[in-house]
Amino acid sequence: MYSITPCICPEILQPLADEAEQGTNSEDFAFEVKAENIMAEMRRLILSPGSMVLLLFKDGEVIGCMGLEIFTNPFSGKRMANERCWFVLKKHRGIASLRLFKAAEQIARKEGCSHFIFNASKLASDSHDKVVKLYEKLGMKHWETSFICQL
């Protein structure tokens, strides 16, 4: 059975951060992702007003999380939600990931957001193209493209 709740204790996220560190696609980007940095970002999201981390449990075990920020867009003045990070243990991806998406979407609506920004990073995993297709199936539209180079 799945359940979703806001995180108040970041230490519970350590196993997720450890797996995320191992699963990043850093070879193409010369960009090292470290679990300790992931944990620092999770703490920031938990403690910052307008931000939160949602935990996804299955049978009492934490199997995923999503970091959210709610903000006012400086150009439109509209309240928006931004997915800062989204991670589900590899063996639980699929329906479990969608449960986090739906829960975050519901929170964004409750917070009065008019838009929700989700990211698809090639750094985050080798399933970037699948994530893009998933977003499109969920009715999302391509909005922005980012590029990176090593200096």
NUZAMI-41368 format. One record per residue: residue number from 1; x negated, y negated, z of N, C-alpha, C in turn; residue in three letters. Coordinates in steps of 0.02 Angstrom, whole numbers. Atoms other than C-alpha are relative to their C-alpha. Layout:
! residues N
PT   k    n_x    n_y    n_z   ca_x   ca_y   ca_z    c_x    c_y    c_z   r
PT NUM      X      Y      Z      X      Y      Z      X      Y      Z ALA
...
! end
This chain:
! residues 151
PT   k    n_x    n_y    n_z   ca_x   ca_y   ca_z    c_x    c_y    c_z   r
PT   1    -41     59      0      0      0      0    -44    -63      0 MET
PT   2     38     63      6    -63   -174    -47     30    -53     45 TYR
PT   3    -23     60    -35    -53   -332     56    -51    -56    -14 SER
PT   4     42     58     13   -122   -508     34     11    -49     57 ILE
PT   5     -3     47    -55   -164   -631    172    -57    -50     -6 THR
PT   6     57     47     -1   -270   -789    192    -55     26     46 PRO
PT   7     58    -21    -39   -444   -756    258    -17    -53     52 CYS
PT   8     22     46    -52   -493   -833    424    -69     21     28 ILE
PT   9     64    -26    -24   -648   -727    457    -43     20    -59 CYS
PT  10     37    -14     61   -775   -736    315    -42     64      2 PRO
PT  11     43    -59     -4   -880   -590    379     32     62    -32 GLU
PT  12    -35    -56     30   -746   -471    316    -13      6    -75 ILE
PT  13     14      3     72   -798   -523    139    -69     27    -20 LEU
PT  14     68    -20     16   -977   -460    152     -5     59    -49 GLN
PT  15      5    -55     48   -948   -292     63     18    -23    -72 PRO
PT  16    -18     26     66   -865   -386    -81    -58    -41    -29 LEU
PT  17     56     41     22  -1009   -510    -91    -59     44    -22 ALA
PT  18     55    -46     17  -1135   -367    -92     12     33    -68 ASP
PT  19    -14    -32     65  -1047   -279   -237     -1    -52    -57 GLU
PT  20      1     53     51  -1025   -445   -331    -71    -17    -20 ALA
PT  21     70     15     14  -1211   -478   -316    -29     52    -49 GLU
PT  22     26    -55     42  -1248   -309   -396     32      1    -70 GLN
PT  23    -36     -5     62  -1118   -329   -533     -3    -59    -46 GLY
PT  24      2     59     43  -1164   -498   -606    -43     13    -61 THR
PT  25     34     -6     65  -1225   -514   -784    -52    -55     -5 ASN
PT  26     49     54     -3  -1378   -620   -744    -55      5    -52 SER
PT  27     55     -9     48  -1495   -550   -877      3    -51    -56 GLU
PT  28     -7     47     56  -1426   -659  -1017     -8    -73     21 ASP
PT  29     -3     70    -22  -1423   -816   -910    -58    -20     45 PHE
PT  30     54     14    -47  -1579   -805   -800     27    -37     61 ALA
PT  31    -38     32    -53  -1462   -845   -657     13     53     53 PHE
PT  32     -6    -51    -51  -1477   -745   -498     57    -16     49 GLU
PT  33    -55      8    -47  -1318   -723   -396    -19     38     64 VAL
PT  34     19    -30    -63  -1350   -688   -212     61      4     46 LYS
PT  35    -56    -11    -46  -1227   -617    -85      2    -55     53 ALA
PT  36      1     52    -52  -1284   -746     44     30    -66    -26 GLU
PT  37    -29     61     29  -1234   -888    -75     75      9     -9 ASN
PT  38    -72    -14      6  -1066   -805   -109     33    -10     68 ILE
PT  39    -28      6    -67  -1037   -795     78      3    -74     23 MET
PT  40     -1     72    -17  -1083   -980    100     59    -34    -35 ALA
PT  41    -57     30     37   -955  -1027    -34     66     22     31 GLU
PT  42    -61    -24    -32   -823   -918     49     13    -38     65 MET
PT  43     -8     38    -62   -854  -1005    216     24    -72    -15 ARG
PT  44    -20     68     19   -840  -1175    130     74     -3    -19 ARG
PT  45    -70     -1     21   -674  -1128     49     47     11     59 LEU
PT  46    -42    -15    -58   -604  -1060    213      6    -62     44 ILE
PT  47      0     57    -46   -652  -1218    310     23    -66    -31 LEU
PT  48    -17     63     33   -611  -1352    180     75     -9     -7 SER
PT  49    -72     14     10   -440  -1435    181     17      6    -75 PRO
PT  50    -21     -9     70   -345  -1390     22    -30     60    -34 GLY
PT  51     31    -60     28   -446  -1232     -4     17     61     42 SER
PT  52    -12    -61    -37   -424  -1052     46    -30     60    -37 MET
PT  53     20    -64     30   -480   -874     15     56     49     17 VAL
PT  54    -50    -52    -10   -347   -742    -10    -35     68      1 LEU
PT  55     27    -68     -5   -388   -564     43     51     49    -28 LEU
PT  56    -42    -55     26   -318   -412    -48    -20     63     37 LEU
PT  57     11    -62    -37   -300   -257     60     36     57    -35 PHE
PT  58    -34    -61     19   -259    -80      9    -11     49     57 LYS
PT  59      2    -47    -56   -217     38    152    -48    -23     55 ASP
PT  60     40     27    -54   -303    -78    275    -72    -18    -18 GLY
PT  61     69     15     21   -466    -96    176      1    -61    -47 GLU
PT  62      6     58     45   -518   -262     96    -30     24    -66 VAL
PT  63     24    -22     66   -534   -227    -90     -8    -58    -49 ILE
PT  64      7     56     46   -530   -402   -164     12    -66     35 GLY
PT  65    -12     67    -26   -523   -589   -139      6    -49    -57 CYS
PT  66     -2     55     48   -484   -750   -229     -6    -65     39 MET
PT  67      9     66    -29   -547   -922   -182     39    -51    -40 GLY
PT  68    -41     50     33   -429  -1066   -221    -16    -70     27 LEU
PT  69      2     70    -21   -442  -1255   -218     61    -35    -30 GLU
PT  70    -56     41     22   -292  -1370   -228    -26    -72     -1 ILE
PT  71     26     68      5   -334  -1545   -290     46    -43    -45 PHE
PT  72    -35     46     44   -263  -1698   -376    -45    -16    -58 THR
PT  73     40     14     60   -324  -1715   -554    -10    -75     -6 ASN
PT  74     14     72      0   -411  -1885   -566     28    -36    -62 PRO
PT  75    -23     32     62   -345  -1917   -743     76     -1     -5 PHE
PT  76    -74     -4      7   -164  -1859   -735     36    -17     66 SER
PT  77    -31     10    -64   -132  -1880   -549     42     59     23 GLY
PT  78    -39    -59    -18    -51  -1707   -546    -39     45     47 LYS
PT  79     31    -50    -43    -84  -1578   -412    -14     63    -41 ARG
PT  80     21    -59     38   -178  -1430   -483    -34     49     47 MET
PT  81     36    -52    -36   -246  -1266   -419    -56     25    -45 ALA
PT  82     57    -26     38   -415  -1199   -471    -25     64     34 ASN
PT  83     29    -63    -24   -473  -1019   -451    -76    -10      0 GLU
PT  84     72     11     -7   -651  -1040   -385    -38     66     -6 ARG
PT  85     31    -66      5   -690   -855   -375     55     52      6 CYS
PT  86    -50    -53      0   -596   -694   -402    -39     65     -7 TRP
PT  87     38    -62      2   -669   -525   -361     40     56     30 PHE
PT  88    -31    -62    -24   -595   -352   -342    -52     56    -10 VAL
PT  89     47    -57      6   -701   -198   -307     15     37    -64 LEU
PT  90     -7    -29     67   -732   -112   -473     50     58     -3 LYS
PT  91    -44    -59      2   -639     48   -427     73    -17     10 LYS
PT  92    -69     20    -13   -482    -53   -385     27    -51    -51 HIS
PT  93    -23     51     48   -471   -170   -535     59     25    -40 ARG
PT  94    -61    -17     38   -313   -175   -639     59    -31     36 GLY
PT  95    -60     24    -33   -147   -188   -549    -17    -40     63 ILE
PT  96     20     36    -61   -235   -243   -389    -20    -72    -17 ALA
PT  97     21     67     21   -312   -391   -481     61    -43    -16 SER
PT  98    -61     37     17   -141   -442   -546     39    -21     62 LEU
PT  99    -34     18    -62    -71   -441   -370    -31    -64     29 ARG
PT 100     32     61    -23   -200   -572   -320     20    -59    -43 LEU
PT 101    -20     54     47   -159   -675   -475     69    -25     17 PHE
PT 102    -69     19    -13     27   -674   -437      6    -35     68 LYS
PT 103     -2     31    -66      0   -716   -253    -28    -71     -2 ALA
PT 104     31     67      6   -114   -863   -297     46    -47    -39 ALA
PT 105    -46     39     40     10   -924   -427     59    -24     44 GLU
PT 106    -55     17    -45    149   -920   -296    -21    -54     50 GLN
PT 107     25     50    -46     43  -1019   -173     -6    -68    -35 ILE
PT 108      8     63     38      3  -1149   -307     68    -34    -11 ALA
PT 109    -67     28      9    188  -1172   -343     26    -29     66 ARG
PT 110    -22     23    -66    226  -1187   -157    -34    -65     20 LYS
PT 111     39     60    -15     90  -1320   -143     15    -58    -47 GLU
PT 112    -21     53     45    173  -1421   -282    -45    -11    -60 GLY
PT 113     45      6     57     44  -1387   -416     38      6    -66 CYS
PT 114    -31     -3     66     93  -1419   -596    -40     45    -47 SER
PT 115     44    -40     43    -53  -1320   -669    -46     43     44 HIS
PT 116     47    -44    -34   -169  -1178   -620    -56     16    -49 PHE
PT 117     59    -12     42   -345  -1162   -691    -32     65     22 ILE
PT 118     37    -62    -12   -422   -989   -705    -61      0    -45 PHE
PT 119     63     -1     36   -600   -957   -762    -16     70    -23 ASN
PT 120     25    -64     24   -676   -818   -865    -74    -11    -15 ALA
PT 121     72     12      6   -864   -814   -842    -35     63    -24 SER
PT 122     41    -56     22   -984   -704   -937    -52     18     53 LYS
PT 123     47    -14    -55  -1098   -719   -786     32     47     50 LEU
PT 124    -34    -39    -53   -968   -642   -671      3     74    -15 ALA
PT 125     -3    -71     16   -952   -479   -764     -5     11    -75 SER
PT 126      3    -16     72   -968   -390   -929     70      9    -30 ASP
PT 127    -69     -8     25   -778   -387   -945     32    -67    -18 SER
PT 128    -24     67     18   -763   -570   -997     55      2    -53 HIS
PT 129    -49      0     55   -671   -532  -1159     66     32     22 ASP
PT 130    -61    -31    -26   -546   -419  -1068     38    -50     44 LYS
PT 131    -31     49    -43   -514   -556   -941     35    -54    -41 VAL
PT 132    -30     50     44   -482   -682  -1080     65     26    -29 VAL
PT 133    -62    -29     28   -355   -565  -1160     54      6     54 LYS
PT 134    -48     -4    -55   -272   -537   -991     32    -68     12 LEU
PT 135    -27     68    -11   -254   -725   -964     49    -18    -55 TYR
PT 136    -45     15     56   -177   -742  -1137     66     38      7 GLU
PT 137    -61    -39    -11    -54   -601  -1099     43    -29     56 LYS
PT 138    -36     31    -55     -7   -692   -940     28    -69    -18 LEU
PT 139    -28     63     23     40   -844  -1044    -45    -60      7 GLY
PT 140     47     56     -8   -115   -948  -1011    -28    -20    -68 MET
PT 141     28     27     62   -193  -1057  -1145    -73    -20     11 LYS
PT 142     70     20     -1   -376  -1088  -1184     -2    -76      9 HIS
PT 143      0     71    -16   -415  -1259  -1110    -68    -32     -7 TRP
PT 144     66     30     -2   -601  -1287  -1094    -53     53    -13 GLU
PT 145     55    -46     12   -763  -1207  -1150    -62    -30     31 THR
PT 146     62     23    -31   -924  -1220  -1051    -60     35    -32 SER
PT 147     61    -29     26  -1101  -1190  -1110    -55    -10     52 PHE
PT 148     54      5    -48  -1260  -1161  -1011    -66     14    -36 ILE
PT 149     67    -15     26  -1446  -1166  -1051    -48     -3     59 CYS
PT 150     51     -1    -53  -1598  -1131   -947    -48    -56    -14 GLN
PT 151     47     56      8  -1710  -1282   -917    -69     18     26 LEU
! end
